[in-house]
Amino acid sequence: MTADKHTKRAARELAAREGISYTAARRRLADQGPADEALDEPPRLYPIVTTPCTHGCDGTPHPGYVCETWHPFNNRGNPLTSWATCQAASLPGRRAISLADRFQEKPQYGYSQDQSWVLAAVYAMLLDEEPETVPDPHRLRAAVEADDIAAVDALMQPLDLAAVRLLGAPIEEWHTTGFPRLRAWATRVTTTEPDEPAWDMALIEYNSRCLKLAERFLKSQEERRNYNGYMETEPVSWWFSVPFLTEMLRQTRGGHPLGTRVRLTDGRPALVYGLEWGQAGPPVAYRVRELVPGKYGNEGKLVPKLGGDGETVPAEECLLLD
């Protein structure tokens, strides 16, 4: 709508409201200055439905009302649904915190640095770029309303599996594939405007969280001066989430825990430090480091062989060490 049409409409509304002629209304608006003549349409208020809509609702069941997408924390007021279940179903950040709380090994002394935001950023990237990892909304809502956290974890398993494959890749693969992919996603999120404005509060909140995660990742790559006066970037512990992601998958699908000592079919002892997962079932392979006799104070002990990334061995060739 042009500025002249705005002015004419404003003059008609002013004349009707004040009981004056159209010409007098135009003169009064002109006296207010040119800045007020080109005002945009005033914002319109739309009522929002009080009950979350089902997935895929087109607004037909509630004409004149804006849809509200269901969110796991819509059930936090339900005495039959626990906070832990709502947290485990809330993506991207709260699920990362939930897995760390439930499956991360707690240090005996001191504290561990919280790097769960890296996993949250990976979740956001995967949900954006790999639609097949998005959990079914109908089944997820049913699992949350039934307070079944095991069902929530099962629905999230494709997403968790994609995350552990990305973060648990060998170092060279992470630096050549995983890290550049995450940086490209963060750059796109922070520089691209959405095609359409979001009206749904749940979607607005989700987009805001993704934007904050992307900005935090990019900010961590900016050089800053440390306490010693040297310029450095913030260390991003991409491996931080792998142990508790692996443990969560292992408890449901089986396999040797990280740190298990095994014997290979050729008789060599080895230490498990990574698991390779298939689409279903237990691990298909293990990443291991050969155990060798220790030196320099470790005489009489078997210690992992230093250097390199170890080797990948099929699961059937890794037997528990006697």
N, C-alpha and C positions, 0 to 999 in steps of 0.2 A: 504494500500500500504506500502511495507516494505521500510526501509531506503535506501537499495541498488537500488530499483526501482526508488525512488525519485532522487537518485544521477545520475543514468543513464539518466533519463529524463532531469534533469537539465543540464547535460553535453551536450546532444544533442541540447537543446535549446540554450545554450551558444555558441556551435560551429557554429550553423546556424546564430546566431546574430552577432558574432564577425568575422566570416569567417575564423576560425581556425579549426584544425583537432580535432577529437573526443578525441584523446589521450591527446592533449594539454589542452583541456577543462577539462578533468578529473584531470590533474596535477594542474591546476589553482584552481579547487574546493577543491582539497586536501590541497593546501597551505592555504586555508581560515580557516582550522581547522575542527575538527570533529563535532563541535556544529552546523555548517551550513550544514553538509551533511544530517542530518536527519530532515530538515525543512519540515513541513507539506505542503500540497497543499495550494497555495496562495488563499486568499478569492476571491470568484467570486461575481460580482455585477449583480443583477437581477433588471430589470426595474419594477416599480410598476404602476398599472393602475391609471389613473388620476381620473376616476369616480368610486365611491364605487360600489362594486358588489352587486348583489342580494343575499339574504340568501341562502346558499347551493350551491353557484357557485363552479364548479370543475375546473375552468380554461380553459374550452373548448372555450368559446367565445373570449378569448384573449391569444392565445398560445405564450409562451415566456415571459409573464408578470405575476408578482405575484399579487394575489387577494388583495383587500383592503376591509375589512368589513365595512359596513355602521355604523356610530356612530352618535348619535343625534347632536353632535356639528359640523358635516359636513354641517348642515343647518344654522350655525350661520352667514354665509355670505349672506343668503337669506333674503331680506328685508321683506318677507312675514311671516317669522318665528321669534318669539320673543325669547329673552334670557331665559325668565321664562319657556317656553315650553321645550326648549333644556335641561335646568337644571333639570326639573321635570322628564325627560325621561332618564337621564344619571345615570347609576348604577355603583357602589353602593353608593358613597359618596355624589354626588351632589344632588341626590333625597332627601337624608336625610336632607341636608341643605335647600332645596326648601320647604319641608314640615314644617320645623321649622320656616322659614320666613313667610309662608302663614298662618299657623294655630296655632302657639304658641302664647300664651297670653304674650304681652310685659309688663315688670314690669314698674310701674309708676316712681319709683326712682331706681337709681343704674343700675345694669345690671344682667343678668342671666348667669350662667356658661354654656358654650357650651359643651354639651356632645353628640352632634349629631354623633360623630364618633362611639359611641357604636351601634347606629342604623345602621350605614353603615357596621360595622362588622357583625351584625346580618343579614343584607341583603346579604352580600357576602357568609356567611355560608349557608343560605337558598337556594340561587341560586346554590350552589355547591352540596348540599345534597338533595334538593327537586326539581327535574327538573320541576314538575308540576307548580311551582310558577314562572317560567321564562315566561315573556310576549311574545306573538307572534311577531316575528320580522317584518313581513310584515305589520301587523296592526299598530304596534308601529311606523314604519317609515311613514306610511300614516298619522297617527295622528300628528306627528311632522311636516311633510311637509304641513299639513293643518292648523297648528298652533292651534290645538284644545287641550288645556291643560286638559279639562274635560275628553276627550277620553283617554288621557294618564293616568290620575288617574284611570279610569275604567279598563284599561288593567293592571295596577299595583295593582289592588285591591287584587288578591290572595296573592301576596307577602306581601302587607301591613297587610292583615288579619293574615297571619302566623306570622309576626313580632309582632303584638300587642298581639296575643295569647301567644307568648313566653315571651315577656317582661312584659306583664300585668298579668302574673300568680300570685297566692298567693306567699308570701315570701318564705315559706317552699318549695314549688314546684320549684321556681326559683333556690334556692340554692342546691336542690337535683337533678334537671334535666336540667334546662336552662343553668346555669353557667358552670357546668362540660362539657356540650355539646359544648359550645362556646370555652372553654379552650382546649378541645380535637381537635376541628377544627383548632384553631390557632397553636397548636403544630404540627399538620400534615402539615399545609401549610408551616411553617418555616423549617421543617426538611425533606421534601420530594422533590426530584428533579422531574421536569416534564418529562413525558415519551418521548415526542418528542419536539424538539426546535420549538418555535413559530416564524413564519415569518410575521404574520399579525401585523401591528403596533397597531391596536386597541386592539387586544388580548394581546400583550406585555404590553401595558399601563394598561389594566384591571388587569392582573396578578400582575403587580407591585403595584397597589393600594391595592389589596387584601393582598399582602405580607406586606405592610406597616401597614395596619390595624391589621393584626395578630401580628406583632411585637409590635405594640403599646399596644395591649391588654395584651400580655405576660409581657411587661415591667411594666405595671401598677400593676402587681401582685408581683413585686420584692420589697422586703423591703428596705426602705431608711430612713435615719435619718431626722426627721422633725425639725422645728425651736426650739422646746423644748428639743431636744436631744433624743427623743424616736424613736424607729424603728417602722415604719408603712408602709402599702401599700397605693398606690394612690386610693382614693375613686372612684369607678365606679358607676355613677348614672344610673343604669339600668332602673329606673322608669322615667327618664327624658323625654323620647320620647313618653311615653304612652298617656299623655293628648292630644298632638296635633295629634297623630295617631288616637286616639279615636274621636276627633272632626272632622277630615277629613272624617272618615267613617260615623259618625253620620249625617253630612250634606248631604250625598248622600243616606243613608239608613234609616234615621230617628232614633228616640229614645230620651230619656231624656239626657240632658247634664250632665257632671260630676258636682257634687255639688247641684243637684236638690233635693229639699225636697219633699218626697213622703209619702203617707199613705198606710200602708200594709192592707191587707184584715182583719186582726185581730184588726185593729184600731190603731196600734202603728205608730208613726211618725218615719221616717228614712231619712238618707242622702245617696244619690247615690255617690259611689266613684269608681265604676268599672262596665264595661259592658261586657256581655258574648255574642259573636256573633255566628250566624249560618252561613251556606254557602251562604244564601241570605236573603234579607229583614232586618227588624229592629232587635234589640237585642232580644235574646230569654230569657235572665235573667239579673238581676242586682245584683251587690255586694253592700250591704248597711250596714250602721251602725245605730243602733237604736238611736233616739234622746231622751235624758233624761233631766229633769230640772237641770239647772246649779247651781253650788255652788261657794263659794269663789270669789265673785265679779261678777258672772254670774247669780245672782238670777233673776228670771223672764224670763230667756231665755232657749231655748232648744239647747243643745249642744250634739255633738256626744259622744256616750258611749265609754270610753276608754277600751283598752285591747282586745286582740284577733284580728282576721281578719274579724270580722263582720259575715254576713251570705249572702248566695246566694238565691235570691228569683225570681221565674218566673216573666216574664215581665207583664203578665196580672194581677198579684197581687200587682203591684206598681202603685198607682194612685197619681196624683198631690195633694199635700197638700193644703188645702183651706187656 
